[in-house]
Amino acid sequence: MKNHAFPFSALVGQEEMREALILNAVDPRVGGVLIRGGKGTAKTTAARALADLLPEKGDGKRMVELPLGSSEDRVAGMLDAEHAIKTGEIRFEPGILAKADGNVLYVDEINLLEDRIVDLLLEASASGVNRVERDGISHAHPSRFTLIGTMNPDEGELRPQFLERFGMCVNVVQETDEGKRMEIVTRRMDFERDPVTFRSGFDSEQAALRKRIADARKLLSGTSPNPGVVRSAARIVSHLGVESCRADVAIVRAAHARAAFCGMGIPAREDVLRATRLVMPHRIETEPFDEDRGPMEGFEEWFGTV
């Protein structure tokens, strides 16, 4: 089946959201991204568009979607306990977590997931393994995935322990620039009228972006964490009063991913600053990078001294 998703390179505005998604494509170890915003801010469109830029796996999968309302069996997989008891052989029907291994797992309206499904995602994301047990029979398989979630905060927030699992978080708002809004409407209407023709008009941009991501992955594969970047990340996280070392790791990886995407082996200060903007919003209690409030006050000036 042909991919008729909206082309990523045809997106207009929402630069931080696009950058966060691209950096996770360059280095999935960044830890995924949570995209928060109201209706009509292109959250779902952008997340699904990313699939076309990802390296294709042997089975052709790049992105696996977890539909809202999925049962626990559909997510974790099912064990045939009766067959195991009779034959001594474990028969396992893989679920979404098995299919997501090595891919991107996308969850729309992630804040509306049932608690038991959230628990499954938490366990798998923490351990990289999905364990299924039934009637004394157990089965485990690898489940390492990059989690991308989209949500409307007006419909409820995530549990804190789930929120912190995301490497990045982006808060998106409606585009206010008149010219950009006009371009968004025009492109959306053109796409809906003829998706195939519209997509073909962005083939060269898509190919160029796909190659740039692939080149960044190659450059990144031979790069070790830069001591200066590690030191800056540690000072930033301590300055902002965040305890989890996941923040340090995410900043370092995101900064290196951004540098690689720009064709550089060593991150510049701008790479570290931009990485921090994407990694810290959901880890501090007040609105990020607001100079009139809380721990981010004067951050950029302070950062210049690190």
BADOGU-948692 format. One record per residue (C-alpha): residue number from 1; residue in one letter; chain; x negated, y negated, z. Coordinates in steps of 0.001 Angstrom, whole numbers. Each point is the difference from the previous one (the first is absolute). Example, Ala and Ser with C-alpha at 12.3 -4.5 7.8 and 13.67 -1.06 7.14 Angstrom:
// residues 2
<rec n="1" res="a" chain="A" xx="-12300" yy="4500" zz="7800"/>
<rec n="2" res="s" chain="A" xx="-1370" yy="-3440" zz="-660"/>
***
This chain:
// residues 306
<rec n="1" res="m" chain="A" xx="0" yy="0" zz="0"/>
<rec n="2" res="k" chain="A" xx="-1350" yy="-3403" zz="-967"/>
<rec n="3" res="n" chain="A" xx="-680" yy="-2584" zz="2668"/>
<rec n="4" res="h" chain="A" xx="2494" yy="-2853" zz="-305"/>
<rec n="5" res="a" chain="A" xx="-1007" yy="-1819" zz="3175"/>
<rec n="6" res="f" chain="A" xx="-569" yy="-3742" zz="-205"/>
<rec n="7" res="p" chain="A" xx="-3678" yy="-620" zz="-932"/>
<rec n="8" res="f" chain="A" xx="-2147" yy="-1085" zz="2929"/>
<rec n="9" res="s" chain="A" xx="-1815" yy="-2543" zz="-2159"/>
<rec n="10" res="a" chain="A" xx="3354" yy="-1604" zz="-888"/>
<rec n="11" res="l" chain="A" xx="707" yy="-950" zz="3604"/>
<rec n="12" res="v" chain="A" xx="121" yy="-3737" zz="651"/>
<rec n="13" res="g" chain="A" xx="-1113" yy="-1600" zz="3272"/>
<rec n="14" res="q" chain="A" xx="-262" yy="1899" zz="3325"/>
<rec n="15" res="e" chain="A" xx="-3796" yy="15" zz="-236"/>
<rec n="16" res="e" chain="A" xx="-612" yy="1447" zz="3481"/>
<rec n="17" res="m" chain="A" xx="2360" yy="2903" zz="-607"/>
<rec n="18" res="r" chain="A" xx="-1639" yy="821" zz="-3325"/>
<rec n="19" res="e" chain="A" xx="-3485" yy="-271" zz="1503"/>
<rec n="20" res="a" chain="A" xx="887" yy="2303" zz="2899"/>
<rec n="21" res="l" chain="A" xx="1346" yy="2652" zz="-2368"/>
<rec n="22" res="i" chain="A" xx="-3024" yy="-233" zz="-2294"/>
<rec n="23" res="l" chain="A" xx="-2468" yy="317" zz="2893"/>
<rec n="24" res="n" chain="A" xx="1765" yy="3160" zz="1141"/>
<rec n="25" res="a" chain="A" xx="-286" yy="1325" zz="-3544"/>
<rec n="26" res="v" chain="A" xx="-3740" yy="-733" zz="60"/>
<rec n="27" res="d" chain="A" xx="-492" yy="1614" zz="3423"/>
<rec n="28" res="p" chain="A" xx="2903" yy="2061" zz="1410"/>
<rec n="29" res="r" chain="A" xx="-1892" yy="187" zz="3304"/>
<rec n="30" res="v" chain="A" xx="978" yy="-3619" zz="661"/>
<rec n="31" res="g" chain="A" xx="3078" yy="1553" zz="1566"/>
<rec n="32" res="g" chain="A" xx="2995" yy="-946" zz="-2117"/>
<rec n="33" res="v" chain="A" xx="2129" yy="-3116" zz="86"/>
<rec n="34" res="l" chain="A" xx="3316" yy="-1062" zz="1488"/>
<rec n="35" res="i" chain="A" xx="1861" yy="-2595" zz="-2073"/>
<rec n="36" res="r" chain="A" xx="2567" yy="-2019" zz="1947"/>
<rec n="37" res="g" chain="A" xx="2414" yy="-2447" zz="-1582"/>
<rec n="38" res="g" chain="A" xx="3561" yy="-850" zz="-869"/>
<rec n="39" res="k" chain="A" xx="2015" yy="1187" zz="-2946"/>
<rec n="40" res="g" chain="A" xx="-1196" yy="-885" zz="-3480"/>
<rec n="41" res="t" chain="A" xx="-3665" yy="-543" zz="845"/>
<rec n="42" res="a" chain="A" xx="-1262" yy="2776" zz="-2339"/>
<rec n="43" res="k" chain="A" xx="-1119" yy="2279" zz="2856"/>
<rec n="44" res="t" chain="A" xx="1315" yy="3228" zz="-1499"/>
<rec n="45" res="t" chain="A" xx="-823" yy="-1019" zz="-3569"/>
<rec n="46" res="a" chain="A" xx="-3644" yy="-640" zz="893"/>
<rec n="47" res="a" chain="A" xx="-410" yy="3159" zz="2061"/>
<rec n="48" res="r" chain="A" xx="1390" yy="2236" zz="-2739"/>
<rec n="49" res="a" chain="A" xx="-1968" yy="-1845" zz="-2680"/>
<rec n="50" res="l" chain="A" xx="-3251" yy="930" zz="1741"/>
<rec n="51" res="a" chain="A" xx="385" yy="3658" zz="-1034"/>
<rec n="52" res="d" chain="A" xx="-991" yy="-779" zz="-3591"/>
<rec n="53" res="l" chain="A" xx="-3365" yy="-1348" zz="1169"/>
<rec n="54" res="l" chain="A" xx="-1007" yy="2967" zz="2153"/>
<rec n="55" res="p" chain="A" xx="-2341" yy="2800" zz="-1128"/>
<rec n="56" res="e" chain="A" xx="2059" yy="2894" zz="-1296"/>
<rec n="57" res="k" chain="A" xx="-348" yy="3239" zz="1934"/>
<rec n="58" res="g" chain="A" xx="-195" yy="3471" zz="-1455"/>
<rec n="59" res="d" chain="A" xx="3718" yy="518" zz="527"/>
<rec n="60" res="g" chain="A" xx="798" yy="-3374" zz="-1554"/>
<rec n="61" res="k" chain="A" xx="1229" yy="-1481" zz="3276"/>
<rec n="62" res="r" chain="A" xx="-1100" yy="-3433" zz="1138"/>
<rec n="63" res="m" chain="A" xx="2779" yy="-1138" zz="2276"/>
<rec n="64" res="v" chain="A" xx="2554" yy="1991" zz="1981"/>
<rec n="65" res="e" chain="A" xx="3116" yy="-1718" zz="1303"/>
<rec n="66" res="l" chain="A" xx="1748" yy="900" zz="3235"/>
<rec n="67" res="p" chain="A" xx="3705" yy="-767" zz="-482"/>
<rec n="68" res="l" chain="A" xx="1913" yy="-1512" zz="2891"/>
<rec n="69" res="g" chain="A" xx="2163" yy="2646" zz="1658"/>
<rec n="70" res="s" chain="A" xx="-2365" yy="2883" zz="-782"/>
<rec n="71" res="s" chain="A" xx="381" yy="2965" zz="2337"/>
<rec n="72" res="e" chain="A" xx="-2807" yy="1228" zz="2238"/>
<rec n="73" res="d" chain="A" xx="-302" yy="3164" zz="-2122"/>
<rec n="74" res="r" chain="A" xx="-297" yy="-2025" zz="-3185"/>
<rec n="75" res="v" chain="A" xx="-2770" yy="-2122" zz="1482"/>
<rec n="76" res="a" chain="A" xx="-2003" yy="2617" zz="1921"/>
<rec n="77" res="g" chain="A" xx="843" yy="3086" zz="-2058"/>
<rec n="78" res="m" chain="A" xx="1738" yy="3226" zz="976"/>
<rec n="79" res="l" chain="A" xx="-1176" yy="3300" zz="1447"/>
<rec n="80" res="d" chain="A" xx="1877" yy="3234" zz="-701"/>
<rec n="81" res="a" chain="A" xx="-162" yy="1496" zz="3490"/>
<rec n="82" res="e" chain="A" xx="2088" yy="3032" zz="-924"/>
<rec n="83" res="h" chain="A" xx="-2348" yy="922" zz="-2832"/>
<rec n="84" res="a" chain="A" xx="-3023" yy="-415" zz="2298"/>
<rec n="85" res="i" chain="A" xx="1524" yy="2265" zz="2647"/>
<rec n="86" res="k" chain="A" xx="866" yy="2691" zz="-2522"/>
<rec n="87" res="t" chain="A" xx="-3200" yy="-27" zz="-2057"/>
<rec n="88" res="g" chain="A" xx="-2599" yy="-1777" zz="2129"/>
<rec n="89" res="e" chain="A" xx="-504" yy="-2359" zz="-2934"/>
<rec n="90" res="i" chain="A" xx="521" yy="-3745" zz="371"/>
<rec n="91" res="r" chain="A" xx="2210" yy="-1489" zz="-2669"/>
<rec n="92" res="f" chain="A" xx="-126" yy="-3799" zz="-47"/>
<rec n="93" res="e" chain="A" xx="1952" yy="-2367" zz="-2222"/>
<rec n="94" res="p" chain="A" xx="-2030" yy="-3242" zz="-253"/>
<rec n="95" res="g" chain="A" xx="1663" yy="-3275" zz="876"/>
<rec n="96" res="i" chain="A" xx="-735" yy="-3623" zz="-781"/>
<rec n="97" res="l" chain="A" xx="-3022" yy="-86" zz="2331"/>
<rec n="98" res="a" chain="A" xx="-1627" yy="2825" zz="-1968"/>
<rec n="99" res="k" chain="A" xx="671" yy="-1734" zz="-3318"/>
<rec n="100" res="a" chain="A" xx="-1383" yy="-3255" zz="1387"/>
<rec n="101" res="d" chain="A" xx="-3403" yy="1504" zz="840"/>
<rec n="102" res="g" chain="A" xx="-2635" yy="-1980" zz="-1906"/>
<rec n="103" res="n" chain="A" xx="2606" yy="-2418" zz="-1332"/>
<rec n="104" res="v" chain="A" xx="1841" yy="-3149" zz="1007"/>
<rec n="105" res="l" chain="A" xx="3102" yy="591" zz="2114"/>
<rec n="106" res="y" chain="A" xx="2520" yy="-2779" zz="-539"/>
<rec n="107" res="v" chain="A" xx="2905" yy="-628" zz="2379"/>
<rec n="108" res="d" chain="A" xx="2565" yy="-2673" zz="-797"/>
<rec n="109" res="e" chain="A" xx="1951" yy="-1413" zz="2984"/>
<rec n="110" res="i" chain="A" xx="-2521" yy="1723" zz="2229"/>
<rec n="111" res="n" chain="A" xx="1406" yy="-1719" zz="3093"/>
<rec n="112" res="l" chain="A" xx="3263" yy="1929" zz="-461"/>
<rec n="113" res="l" chain="A" xx="-1580" yy="3467" zz="221"/>
<rec n="114" res="e" chain="A" xx="1313" yy="2295" zz="2715"/>
<rec n="115" res="d" chain="A" xx="-2302" yy="429" zz="3000"/>
<rec n="116" res="r" chain="A" xx="-730" yy="3668" zz="-715"/>
<rec n="117" res="i" chain="A" xx="-1199" yy="-886" zz="-3526"/>
<rec n="118" res="v" chain="A" xx="-2139" yy="-2816" zz="1405"/>
<rec n="119" res="d" chain="A" xx="-1552" yy="2501" zz="2420"/>
<rec n="120" res="l" chain="A" xx="-899" yy="2306" zz="-2907"/>
<rec n="121" res="l" chain="A" xx="-1660" yy="-2856" zz="-1874"/>
<rec n="122" res="l" chain="A" xx="-1858" yy="-1148" zz="3118"/>
<rec n="123" res="e" chain="A" xx="-1393" yy="3460" zz="671"/>
<rec n="124" res="a" chain="A" xx="-1052" yy="610" zz="-3595"/>
<rec n="125" res="s" chain="A" xx="-1554" yy="-3449" zz="-455"/>
<rec n="126" res="a" chain="A" xx="-1954" yy="366" zz="3250"/>
<rec n="127" res="s" chain="A" xx="-1312" yy="3535" zz="-570"/>
<rec n="128" res="g" chain="A" xx="94" yy="405" zz="-3777"/>
<rec n="129" res="v" chain="A" xx="1833" yy="3280" zz="592"/>
<rec n="130" res="n" chain="A" xx="3682" yy="940" zz="-99"/>
<rec n="131" res="r" chain="A" xx="1005" yy="2780" zz="2387"/>
<rec n="132" res="v" chain="A" xx="3276" yy="1837" zz="-301"/>
<rec n="133" res="e" chain="A" xx="1288" yy="2391" zz="2668"/>
<rec n="134" res="r" chain="A" xx="3106" yy="2139" zz="103"/>
<rec n="135" res="d" chain="A" xx="943" yy="2895" zz="2258"/>
<rec n="136" res="g" chain="A" xx="-3587" yy="546" zz="1112"/>
<rec n="137" res="i" chain="A" xx="-1343" yy="-131" zz="-3578"/>
<rec n="138" res="s" chain="A" xx="-2282" yy="-2880" zz="-971"/>
<rec n="139" res="h" chain="A" xx="-1648" yy="-1316" zz="-3135"/>
<rec n="140" res="a" chain="A" xx="-2350" yy="-2940" zz="-568"/>
<rec n="141" res="h" chain="A" xx="-1224" yy="-1701" zz="-3154"/>
<rec n="142" res="p" chain="A" xx="-1984" yy="-3158" zz="-868"/>
<rec n="143" res="s" chain="A" xx="2044" yy="-3171" zz="-299"/>
<rec n="144" res="r" chain="A" xx="-2254" yy="-2985" zz="-569"/>
<rec n="145" res="f" chain="A" xx="1801" yy="-2850" zz="-1698"/>
<rec n="146" res="t" chain="A" xx="0" yy="-3750" zz="-404"/>
<rec n="147" res="l" chain="A" xx="3207" yy="-1293" zz="1540"/>
<rec n="148" res="i" chain="A" xx="1796" yy="-2912" zz="-1631"/>
<rec n="149" res="g" chain="A" xx="3164" yy="-1218" zz="1663"/>
<rec n="150" res="t" chain="A" xx="2422" yy="-2775" zz="-850"/>
<rec n="151" res="m" chain="A" xx="2594" yy="-1468" zz="2334"/>
<rec n="152" res="n" chain="A" xx="2299" yy="-2924" zz="721"/>
<rec n="153" res="p" chain="A" xx="-700" yy="-1190" zz="3589"/>
<rec n="154" res="d" chain="A" xx="3590" yy="-1243" zz="279"/>
<rec n="155" res="e" chain="A" xx="1060" yy="3662" zz="76"/>
<rec n="156" res="g" chain="A" xx="-2252" yy="956" zz="2919"/>
<rec n="157" res="e" chain="A" xx="-3687" yy="408" zz="815"/>
<rec n="158" res="l" chain="A" xx="-2316" yy="3008" zz="136"/>
<rec n="159" res="r" chain="A" xx="-1052" yy="1748" zz="3185"/>
<rec n="160" res="p" chain="A" xx="-3311" yy="-1560" zz="1171"/>
<rec n="161" res="q" chain="A" xx="-1957" yy="3264" zz="-235"/>
<rec n="162" res="f" chain="A" xx="1177" yy="453" zz="-3595"/>
<rec n="163" res="l" chain="A" xx="-666" yy="-3625" zz="-944"/>
<rec n="164" res="e" chain="A" xx="-3599" yy="224" zz="1199"/>
<rec n="165" res="r" chain="A" xx="-681" yy="2959" zz="-2306"/>
<rec n="166" res="f" chain="A" xx="111" yy="-2268" zz="-3032"/>
<rec n="167" res="g" chain="A" xx="-3373" yy="-1352" zz="-1035"/>
<rec n="168" res="m" chain="A" xx="1574" yy="-3154" zz="-1435"/>
<rec n="169" res="c" chain="A" xx="3198" yy="-1977" zz="295"/>
<rec n="170" res="v" chain="A" xx="1324" yy="-2671" zz="-2339"/>
<rec n="171" res="n" chain="A" xx="2900" yy="-2340" zz="706"/>
<rec n="172" res="v" chain="A" xx="1576" yy="-1097" zz="-3289"/>
<rec n="173" res="v" chain="A" xx="2406" yy="-2877" zz="-541"/>
<rec n="174" res="q" chain="A" xx="2047" yy="-1239" zz="-2910"/>
<rec n="175" res="e" chain="A" xx="-1972" yy="-1830" zz="-2677"/>
<rec n="176" res="t" chain="A" xx="726" yy="-3736" zz="163"/>
<rec n="177" res="d" chain="A" xx="-1929" yy="-1206" zz="-3059"/>
<rec n="178" res="e" chain="A" xx="2573" yy="-753" zz="-2703"/>
<rec n="179" res="g" chain="A" xx="-2231" yy="1071" zz="-2878"/>
<rec n="180" res="k" chain="A" xx="-819" yy="3340" zz="1639"/>
<rec n="181" res="r" chain="A" xx="3651" yy="649" zz="794"/>
<rec n="182" res="m" chain="A" xx="906" yy="-607" zz="-3633"/>
<rec n="183" res="e" chain="A" xx="-2725" yy="2399" zz="-1129"/>
<rec n="184" res="i" chain="A" xx="1174" yy="2649" zz="2481"/>
<rec n="185" res="v" chain="A" xx="3573" yy="-203" zz="-1297"/>
<rec n="186" res="t" chain="A" xx="-1067" yy="55" zz="-3656"/>
<rec n="187" res="r" chain="A" xx="-2264" yy="3008" zz="431"/>
<rec n="188" res="r" chain="A" xx="2573" yy="1927" zz="2018"/>
<rec n="189" res="m" chain="A" xx="2698" yy="-577" zz="-2614"/>
<rec n="190" res="d" chain="A" xx="-2366" yy="949" zz="-2840"/>
<rec n="191" res="f" chain="A" xx="-963" yy="3172" zz="1851"/>
<rec n="192" res="e" chain="A" xx="3591" yy="999" zz="664"/>
<rec n="193" res="r" chain="A" xx="955" yy="-577" zz="-3630"/>
<rec n="194" res="d" chain="A" xx="-2808" yy="2143" zz="-1449"/>
<rec n="195" res="p" chain="A" xx="-2382" yy="1628" zz="2532"/>
<rec n="196" res="v" chain="A" xx="-2095" yy="1797" zz="-2629"/>
<rec n="197" res="t" chain="A" xx="-703" yy="-3096" zz="-2080"/>
<rec n="198" res="f" chain="A" xx="-586" yy="-2109" zz="3091"/>
<rec n="199" res="r" chain="A" xx="-2495" yy="2492" zz="1420"/>
<rec n="200" res="s" chain="A" xx="-1849" yy="251" zz="-3308"/>
<rec n="201" res="g" chain="A" xx="-581" yy="-3749" zz="127"/>
<rec n="202" res="f" chain="A" xx="-2083" yy="499" zz="3142"/>
<rec n="203" res="d" chain="A" xx="-1917" yy="3093" zz="-1125"/>
<rec n="204" res="s" chain="A" xx="-3320" yy="-1826" zz="-330"/>
<rec n="205" res="e" chain="A" xx="338" yy="-1724" zz="3386"/>
<rec n="206" res="q" chain="A" xx="942" yy="3289" zz="1645"/>
<rec n="207" res="a" chain="A" xx="-2935" yy="1804" zz="-1596"/>
<rec n="208" res="a" chain="A" xx="-2411" yy="-2739" zz="1066"/>
<rec n="209" res="l" chain="A" xx="1292" yy="48" zz="3587"/>
<rec n="210" res="r" chain="A" xx="-116" yy="3803" zz="104"/>
<rec n="211" res="k" chain="A" xx="-3629" yy="-47" zz="-1197"/>
<rec n="212" res="r" chain="A" xx="-945" yy="-2688" zz="2502"/>
<rec n="213" res="i" chain="A" xx="1400" yy="2100" zz="2842"/>
<rec n="214" res="a" chain="A" xx="-1800" yy="3103" zz="-1284"/>
<rec n="215" res="d" chain="A" xx="-3287" yy="-1922" zz="-288"/>
<rec n="216" res="a" chain="A" xx="456" yy="-1356" zz="3528"/>
<rec n="217" res="r" chain="A" xx="530" yy="3531" zz="1304"/>
<rec n="218" res="k" chain="A" xx="-3264" yy="1116" zz="-1596"/>
<rec n="219" res="l" chain="A" xx="-1902" yy="-2972" zz="1401"/>
<rec n="220" res="l" chain="A" xx="1507" yy="540" zz="3430"/>
<rec n="221" res="s" chain="A" xx="-906" yy="3697" zz="40"/>
<rec n="222" res="g" chain="A" xx="-3682" yy="-844" zz="244"/>
<rec n="223" res="t" chain="A" xx="371" yy="-2768" zz="2567"/>
<rec n="224" res="s" chain="A" xx="-699" yy="247" zz="3725"/>
<rec n="225" res="p" chain="A" xx="1651" yy="-2357" zz="2509"/>
<rec n="226" res="n" chain="A" xx="-1932" yy="-3247" zz="112"/>
<rec n="227" res="p" chain="A" xx="-1234" yy="-696" zz="3568"/>
<rec n="228" res="g" chain="A" xx="827" yy="-3682" zz="-296"/>
<rec n="229" res="v" chain="A" xx="3580" yy="777" zz="-1026"/>
<rec n="230" res="v" chain="A" xx="370" yy="2483" zz="2854"/>
<rec n="231" res="r" chain="A" xx="-1285" yy="-2620" zz="2452"/>
<rec n="232" res="s" chain="A" xx="2379" yy="-2652" zz="-1377"/>
<rec n="233" res="a" chain="A" xx="2963" yy="2379" zz="247"/>
<rec n="234" res="a" chain="A" xx="-819" yy="837" zz="3609"/>
<rec n="235" res="r" chain="A" xx="-251" yy="-3681" zz="946"/>
<rec n="236" res="i" chain="A" xx="3227" yy="-875" zz="-1819"/>
<rec n="237" res="v" chain="A" xx="2022" yy="2771" zz="1602"/>
<rec n="238" res="s" chain="A" xx="-1374" yy="-813" zz="3453"/>
<rec n="239" res="h" chain="A" xx="715" yy="-3702" zz="-525"/>
<rec n="240" res="l" chain="A" xx="3623" yy="790" zz="-867"/>
<rec n="241" res="g" chain="A" xx="405" yy="2212" zz="3049"/>
<rec n="242" res="v" chain="A" xx="823" yy="3238" zz="-1803"/>
<rec n="243" res="e" chain="A" xx="-1107" yy="3182" zz="1749"/>
<rec n="244" res="s" chain="A" xx="325" yy="2620" zz="-2745"/>
<rec n="245" res="c" chain="A" xx="-3171" yy="768" zz="-1956"/>
<rec n="246" res="r" chain="A" xx="2218" yy="866" zz="-2968"/>
<rec n="247" res="a" chain="A" xx="76" yy="-3727" zz="-702"/>
<rec n="248" res="d" chain="A" xx="-3803" yy="-209" zz="-230"/>
<rec n="249" res="v" chain="A" xx="-132" yy="2989" zz="-2329"/>
<rec n="250" res="a" chain="A" xx="2772" yy="-1349" zz="-2217"/>
<rec n="251" res="i" chain="A" xx="-1681" yy="-3414" zz="-335"/>
<rec n="252" res="v" chain="A" xx="-3336" yy="1572" zz="-933"/>
<rec n="253" res="r" chain="A" xx="1549" yy="2333" zz="-2568"/>
<rec n="254" res="a" chain="A" xx="2250" yy="-2679" zz="-1462"/>
<rec n="255" res="a" chain="A" xx="-2878" yy="-2469" zz="-311"/>
<rec n="256" res="h" chain="A" xx="-2141" yy="2570" zz="-1803"/>
<rec n="257" res="a" chain="A" xx="2922" yy="968" zz="-2246"/>
<rec n="258" res="r" chain="A" xx="581" yy="-3630" zz="-939"/>
<rec n="259" res="a" chain="A" xx="-3690" yy="-536" zz="-712"/>
<rec n="260" res="a" chain="A" xx="-72" yy="3120" zz="-2188"/>
<rec n="261" res="f" chain="A" xx="3107" yy="-1170" zz="-1870"/>
<rec n="262" res="c" chain="A" xx="-1910" yy="-3221" zz="-698"/>
<rec n="263" res="g" chain="A" xx="-2989" yy="2032" zz="-1208"/>
<rec n="264" res="m" chain="A" xx="-2158" yy="-631" zz="3062"/>
<rec n="265" res="g" chain="A" xx="-1683" yy="2534" zz="2276"/>
<rec n="266" res="i" chain="A" xx="-186" yy="-2204" zz="3109"/>
<rec n="267" res="p" chain="A" xx="3056" yy="-1923" zz="1259"/>
<rec n="268" res="a" chain="A" xx="-184" yy="-3770" zz="199"/>
<rec n="269" res="r" chain="A" xx="1505" yy="-2033" zz="2842"/>
<rec n="270" res="e" chain="A" xx="3107" yy="-596" zz="-2109"/>
<rec n="271" res="d" chain="A" xx="479" yy="3764" zz="-307"/>
<rec n="272" res="v" chain="A" xx="-76" yy="382" zz="3782"/>
<rec n="273" res="l" chain="A" xx="2377" yy="-2920" zz="489"/>
<rec n="274" res="r" chain="A" xx="2498" yy="1305" zz="-2570"/>
<rec n="275" res="a" chain="A" xx="-225" yy="3486" zz="1487"/>
<rec n="276" res="t" chain="A" xx="767" yy="-1422" zz="3444"/>
<rec n="277" res="r" chain="A" xx="3055" yy="-1801" zz="-1350"/>
<rec n="278" res="l" chain="A" xx="1384" yy="3342" zz="-1178"/>
<rec n="279" res="v" chain="A" xx="-1050" yy="2165" zz="2941"/>
<rec n="280" res="m" chain="A" xx="959" yy="-2129" zz="3001"/>
<rec n="281" res="p" chain="A" xx="3588" yy="-1326" zz="-449"/>
<rec n="282" res="h" chain="A" xx="1707" yy="2986" zz="1645"/>
<rec n="283" res="r" chain="A" xx="-2615" yy="348" zz="2720"/>
<rec n="284" res="i" chain="A" xx="433" yy="-3382" zz="1671"/>
<rec n="285" res="e" chain="A" xx="3092" yy="-1219" zz="1815"/>
<rec n="286" res="t" chain="A" xx="392" yy="-3408" zz="-1639"/>
<rec n="287" res="e" chain="A" xx="397" yy="-998" zz="-3618"/>
<rec n="288" res="p" chain="A" xx="-3349" yy="553" zz="-1792"/>
<rec n="289" res="f" chain="A" xx="-2196" yy="-2883" zz="-1111"/>
<rec n="290" res="d" chain="A" xx="2285" yy="-2682" zz="1374"/>
<rec n="291" res="e" chain="A" xx="-2296" yy="-2751" zz="1254"/>
<rec n="292" res="d" chain="A" xx="2655" yy="-1267" zz="2405"/>
<rec n="293" res="r" chain="A" xx="586" yy="3269" zz="1846"/>
<rec n="294" res="g" chain="A" xx="-1756" yy="2699" zz="1938"/>
<rec n="295" res="p" chain="A" xx="-3243" yy="1881" zz="-581"/>
<rec n="296" res="m" chain="A" xx="-342" yy="-934" zz="-3675"/>
<rec n="297" res="e" chain="A" xx="-268" yy="-3698" zz="743"/>
<rec n="298" res="g" chain="A" xx="-3131" yy="-1369" zz="-1613"/>
<rec n="299" res="f" chain="A" xx="-970" yy="3457" zz="-1211"/>
<rec n="300" res="e" chain="A" xx="-1566" yy="-1046" zz="-3297"/>
<rec n="301" res="e" chain="A" xx="-2126" yy="-2648" zz="1706"/>
<rec n="302" res="w" chain="A" xx="-1081" yy="2515" zz="2623"/>
<rec n="303" res="f" chain="A" xx="-687" yy="2602" zz="-2685"/>
<rec n="304" res="g" chain="A" xx="-2509" yy="-2365" zz="-1585"/>
<rec n="305" res="t" chain="A" xx="-2184" yy="409" zz="3090"/>
<rec n="306" res="v" chain="A" xx="40" yy="3810" zz="70"/>
***
